Every structure is written in structure tokens, then in C-alpha cells.
């Protein structure tokens, strides 16, 4: 399990602190897919009482990251190629609409936010290797910030919320894909091309590049899941 103590604001309610810490570790793969989340063990690990932990688990269940069973408690949601294909399908429906809306309405401030987010992500990605790796919390946070910055000017709050949720549901799969990686994935190049197309207001190219970016992740995840399954036998 993750031994890091996150830098979280001490004034946040205990429920929110528990939710953020537990969510971070579920997304990073610290808990095995399908594994049971026992309250007594979580209390020892995080130092929270059962009440905020139960609330955090219920919120994670609403996000689809945890499965709740009245008789058997909570379990981390399982991983499967079919599940990720569904996530990808929904992202292609919603993200492209959100990106097009952001390109239509984004102003100078939006452009500045996108460029800044790309710069921060680019600096971290330049330090990543070309083989199997463990994605850390910094990369995950900056990767998410870049994608959401591109969509941030979309006028539909619901679209942005749903796109963010789907992005997060894909996070556990990204970690598996990275850990099984055998060839370099030029994600920085992909991100740069998407950004440049968006900033020159070329919706067709930006959406096509975003779609291929998402679909290539699906292909890599499917291969990684197959390799992981083969290793377990």
C-alpha cells in the first residue's frame, strides 16, 4: 500500500480527507482489483474511524471505483478489457463534444492555462523511461490537469464533470498499461499535437487527435491486461 502521506489541507472535514486518501490509493492500484476493503484494516492504515471511511467508500462506489455489497462489504471494482472498452466508448462520445465546445468558447486565459498545464506535464514526462514503469502521483495529477485544462472552457458543466469522472475511472488501467509497457509511448508528442490543434482552433484535427489518443490507450490497456493475465498463470 502507499506509504506516502498526502499534503492535504488540515481544515478539511475528516470525511473529505478519508475520501481523498482512499481514492488516491484506489486509482494508483495500491489495492488489488476485486480486493476486499476491510474497515478494520483501513482504520489502522489511515488512522480514521469507521464513519468517515464508510462515507468515503460510499462515494467511491458512486464513482464506480468501488463495489458495495450489503452482506460482503466493499471491494475494489474489478478490471477488464470490456469495462475499459466501455469507458473508452463513453469518453469518445463526451470528451470530443466537450473539446469542441472548449475550442469554440475558450479565451486567452484558457489558452494560457492549457499551455501552462502542458509545460508542467512535459517536464515530468521528460524524466520517464521508455520501458515498464510505475506512474507516480505527480504524473497522474499533472496528466489529469492537462486533459481537464483543455476541456475547461466547455460551456457545459455536466459534460466537464462526466468527462472528468471517466478520465478518473481510466486511471487504474493507465497504471497497468505503464507497468507492462515494452515500447516507448510518445505521449508528450501526442499531447503537444492536440494542444497545438486546439490553440489554432482546428476542431476537426484536435478532436481526431484526441480520439486516436484515447483509442491508442485502449489498445495498450487490452495488451497489458492480456500480458498480466498470462503472467498470473
C-alpha positions as CSV (number, residue, x, y, z in Angstrom):
1,X,0.0,0.0,0.0
2,X,1.1,3.6,-0.5
3,X,3.1,4.8,2.4
4,X,3.1,8.5,1.3
5,X,1.2,11.0,3.5
6,X,-0.5,13.4,1.2
7,X,-0.3,17.1,1.6
8,X,-3.9,17.8,2.3
9,X,-5.4,20.8,4.0
10,X,-5.8,20.1,7.7
11,X,-9.0,22.1,7.9
12,X,-10.8,19.7,5.5
13,X,-13.5,17.5,7.1
14,X,-12.4,14.0,8.1
15,X,-14.7,12.5,5.6
16,X,-13.1,14.5,2.8
17,X,-9.6,13.6,3.9
18,X,-10.5,9.9,4.1
19,X,-12.1,10.1,0.6
20,X,-9.1,11.8,-1.0
21,X,-6.6,9.4,0.5
22,X,-8.6,6.3,-0.2
23,X,-9.4,7.5,-3.7
24,X,-5.8,8.2,-4.5
25,X,-4.7,4.7,-3.5
26,X,-7.5,3.0,-5.4
27,X,-6.7,5.0,-8.5
28,X,-3.0,4.2,-8.3
29,X,-3.6,0.5,-7.9
30,X,-2.4,0.2,-4.4
31,X,-5.4,-2.0,-3.7
32,X,-5.7,-5.0,-6.0
33,X,-8.7,-5.1,-8.3
34,X,-11.5,-7.0,-6.8
35,X,-9.8,-7.0,-3.4
36,X,-11.9,-6.6,-0.3
37,X,-11.7,-3.3,1.6
38,X,-12.0,-4.2,5.3
39,X,-12.9,-1.3,7.6
40,X,-10.7,-2.5,10.5
41,X,-7.6,-2.7,8.2
42,X,-8.4,0.7,6.6
43,X,-8.7,2.2,10.1
44,X,-5.3,1.0,11.0
45,X,-3.8,2.2,7.7
46,X,-5.3,5.6,7.5
47,X,-6.0,6.5,11.1
48,X,-9.6,7.3,10.6
49,X,-12.7,6.0,12.4
50,X,-15.2,3.8,10.6
51,X,-17.7,6.6,10.0
52,X,-15.6,8.8,7.6
53,X,-14.3,5.7,5.9
54,X,-17.7,4.3,5.3
55,X,-18.8,7.6,3.8
56,X,-15.6,7.7,1.6
57,X,-16.3,4.1,0.4
58,X,-19.9,5.0,-0.5
59,X,-18.7,8.0,-2.5
60,X,-16.1,5.8,-4.3
61,X,-18.9,3.3,-5.1
62,X,-20.9,6.2,-6.7
63,X,-17.9,6.9,-8.9
64,X,-17.7,3.2,-9.9
65,X,-14.3,2.7,-8.3
66,X,-15.6,0.5,-5.5
67,X,-18.4,-2.1,-5.4
68,X,-20.7,-2.2,-2.4
69,X,-22.5,-5.3,-1.1
70,X,-24.6,-5.1,2.0
71,X,-23.6,-8.6,3.1
72,X,-20.0,-8.6,2.0
73,X,-18.9,-5.0,2.5
74,X,-16.8,-3.1,-0.1
75,X,-14.5,-4.3,-2.8
76,X,-12.3,-2.5,-5.3
77,X,-14.1,-2.6,-8.7
78,X,-12.7,-5.4,-10.9
79,X,-10.7,-4.6,-14.1
80,X,-11.5,-6.0,-17.5
81,X,-11.0,-5.2,-21.2
82,X,-14.7,-5.0,-21.6
83,X,-15.0,-2.4,-18.8
84,X,-12.2,-0.3,-20.3
85,X,-13.8,-0.5,-23.7
86,X,-17.0,0.9,-22.3
87,X,-15.1,3.7,-20.6
88,X,-13.3,4.5,-23.9
89,X,-16.6,4.4,-25.8
90,X,-18.2,6.9,-23.4
91,X,-15.1,9.1,-23.5
92,X,-15.2,9.3,-27.2
93,X,-18.8,10.4,-27.0
94,X,-18.4,13.0,-24.3
95,X,-14.8,14.2,-24.5
96,X,-14.9,15.2,-28.2
97,X,-18.1,17.2,-27.6
98,X,-16.5,18.9,-24.6
99,X,-13.3,19.6,-26.5
100,X,-15.2,21.1,-29.4
101,X,-17.1,23.3,-27.0
102,X,-13.9,24.5,-25.3
103,X,-12.3,25.4,-28.6
104,X,-15.4,27.4,-29.6
105,X,-15.5,29.4,-26.4
106,X,-12.0,29.3,-25.0
107,X,-10.4,32.7,-24.4
108,X,-6.9,33.9,-23.8
109,X,-7.0,32.8,-20.2
110,X,-8.0,29.3,-21.3
111,X,-5.1,29.2,-23.8
112,X,-2.7,30.2,-21.0
113,X,-4.0,27.5,-18.7
114,X,-3.6,24.9,-21.4
115,X,0.0,25.9,-22.2
116,X,1.0,26.0,-18.6
117,X,-0.6,22.6,-17.9
118,X,1.2,21.1,-20.9
119,X,4.6,22.7,-19.8
120,X,4.3,21.2,-16.3
121,X,3.4,17.7,-17.7
122,X,6.1,17.9,-20.3
123,X,8.8,18.5,-17.7
124,X,7.7,15.4,-15.7
125,X,7.3,13.2,-18.8
126,X,10.8,14.0,-20.0
127,X,12.1,12.2,-17.0
128,X,10.1,9.0,-17.6
129,X,11.8,5.9,-19.0
130,X,10.9,4.0,-22.2
131,X,10.2,0.6,-20.6
132,X,7.9,-0.6,-17.9
133,X,7.4,2.0,-15.2
134,X,5.3,2.9,-12.1
135,X,3.4,6.1,-12.7
136,X,3.7,8.3,-9.7
137,X,1.2,10.7,-8.1
138,X,2.8,13.7,-9.6
139,X,2.5,12.5,-13.1
140,X,-1.1,11.4,-12.6
141,X,-2.1,14.8,-11.2
142,X,-0.4,16.7,-14.0
143,X,-1.7,14.4,-16.7
144,X,-5.2,14.9,-15.4
145,X,-4.7,18.7,-15.1
146,X,-3.6,18.9,-18.7
147,X,-6.6,16.9,-20.1
148,X,-9.1,18.9,-17.9
149,X,-7.5,22.2,-18.8
150,X,-8.2,21.5,-22.5
151,X,-11.9,20.9,-21.7
152,X,-12.2,23.6,-19.1
153,X,-13.7,26.2,-21.5
154,X,-16.5,23.9,-22.4
155,X,-19.8,25.8,-21.5
156,X,-21.5,22.6,-20.3
157,X,-20.6,21.9,-16.6
158,X,-22.2,18.4,-16.9
159,X,-20.1,17.5,-19.8
160,X,-16.9,18.5,-18.0
161,X,-18.0,16.6,-14.8
162,X,-18.7,13.4,-16.7
163,X,-15.5,13.7,-18.7
164,X,-13.5,14.1,-15.5
165,X,-15.2,11.1,-14.0
166,X,-14.5,8.9,-17.0
167,X,-10.9,10.1,-17.0
168,X,-10.5,9.1,-13.4
169,X,-12.2,5.7,-14.0
170,X,-9.5,5.0,-16.6
171,X,-6.6,5.8,-14.2
172,X,-6.2,2.3,-12.8
173,X,-5.9,1.0,-16.3
174,X,-3.2,3.5,-17.2
175,X,-1.1,2.2,-14.3
176,X,-1.4,-1.4,-15.6
177,X,-0.6,-0.3,-19.1
178,X,2.5,1.5,-18.0
179,X,3.8,-1.4,-15.9
180,X,3.5,-3.7,-18.9
181,X,5.0,-1.3,-21.4
182,X,7.6,-2.7,-23.8
183,X,8.0,0.2,-26.3
184,X,8.1,3.9,-25.9
185,X,4.8,5.7,-25.9
186,X,5.2,9.2,-27.3
187,X,2.5,10.7,-25.1
188,X,4.3,14.1,-24.9
189,X,4.2,14.3,-28.7
190,X,0.5,13.3,-28.7
191,X,-0.3,15.9,-26.1
192,X,1.6,18.6,-27.9
193,X,-0.2,17.9,-31.2
194,X,-3.6,18.0,-29.5
195,X,-2.8,21.3,-27.7
196,X,-1.4,22.9,-30.9
197,X,-4.5,22.0,-32.9
198,X,-6.8,23.2,-30.1
199,X,-5.0,26.5,-29.8
200,X,-5.2,27.2,-33.5
201,X,-8.9,26.5,-33.2
202,X,-8.7,23.5,-35.6
203,X,-11.6,21.5,-34.1
204,X,-11.5,18.7,-36.6
205,X,-7.8,17.9,-36.1
206,X,-7.9,18.4,-32.4
207,X,-10.8,16.0,-32.0
208,X,-9.3,13.4,-34.4
209,X,-6.0,13.5,-32.4
210,X,-7.8,13.3,-29.1
211,X,-9.9,10.3,-30.3
212,X,-6.8,8.5,-31.5
213,X,-5.0,9.3,-28.2
214,X,-7.9,7.7,-26.3
215,X,-8.1,4.7,-28.6
216,X,-4.4,4.0,-28.5
217,X,-4.6,3.9,-24.7
218,X,-7.4,1.3,-25.1
219,X,-5.2,-0.9,-27.4
220,X,-2.3,-0.7,-24.9
221,X,-4.5,-1.5,-22.0
222,X,-6.0,-4.5,-23.7
223,X,-2.5,-5.8,-24.4
224,X,-1.4,-5.1,-20.9
225,X,-4.3,-6.9,-19.3
226,X,-3.7,-9.9,-21.5
227,X,0.0,-9.9,-20.5
228,X,-0.9,-9.5,-16.9
229,X,-3.3,-12.4,-17.1
230,X,-0.7,-14.6,-18.8
231,X,1.8,-13.8,-16.0
232,X,-0.6,-14.8,-13.3
233,X,-1.0,-18.3,-14.8
